[in-house]
Amino acid sequence: MLLYVLYLILTVLGLSLVKLDKNSLLFDIKNTGIHLGIGFLTIVGMFCYIASFSIFMIIIQKNELSYIYPILNGLVAIMTFIVGTVIFNEVITLQKVIGFIVIVIGIFIINIRG
């Protein structure tokens, strides 16, 4: 259970940090050559995302892929929706709410084992 929570937190944190970094990726071509700059928050976000991917590899080795993958990705989508609205002040639309509800229903359906 701890691995699942850690995966979810690191994934959403990684995505959020990249979005927070206004200078996430700077690419510029000048007379002196090509310049590539990556912001600090983007680097931290990338490490979070790499760590979450490593944890995800452990999780899928120990579970049925067709079961765990949709559940975890659905939960990431839900958490990203919440972070987007609370932290980034993204607009809540009817389509987003319907999608949120469909994801939650899908997670419940997948958890019904027959």
Residue pairs with C-beta under 8 A, 6 or more apart in sequence:
3 55
3 58
3 59
4 59
4 72
6 52
6 55
7 52
7 55
7 56
7 59
7 72
8 72
8 75
8 76
8 79
10 48
10 49
10 51
10 52
10 55
11 48
11 49
11 52
11 56
11 76
12 76
12 79
12 80
12 83
13 45
13 48
14 45
14 46
14 47
14 48
14 49
14 50
14 51
14 52
15 45
15 49
15 80
16 45
16 83
16 87
17 41
17 42
17 44
17 45
17 48
18 24
18 41
18 42
18 45
18 46
18 49
19 88
20 41
20 45
21 39
21 40
21 41
21 42
21 45
22 39
23 37
23 39
23 42
24 38
24 39
24 41
24 42
25 36
25 37
25 38
25 39
25 42
26 35
26 36
26 37
26 38
26 39
27 34
27 35
27 36
27 37
28 34
28 35
28 36
28 37
29 35
56 72
59 68
59 72
60 68
60 69
67 110
70 106
70 107
70 110
71 107
71 110
71 111
74 103
74 104
74 106
74 107
75 107
77 99
77 100
77 103
78 100
78 103
78 104
81 96
81 100
84 90
85 92
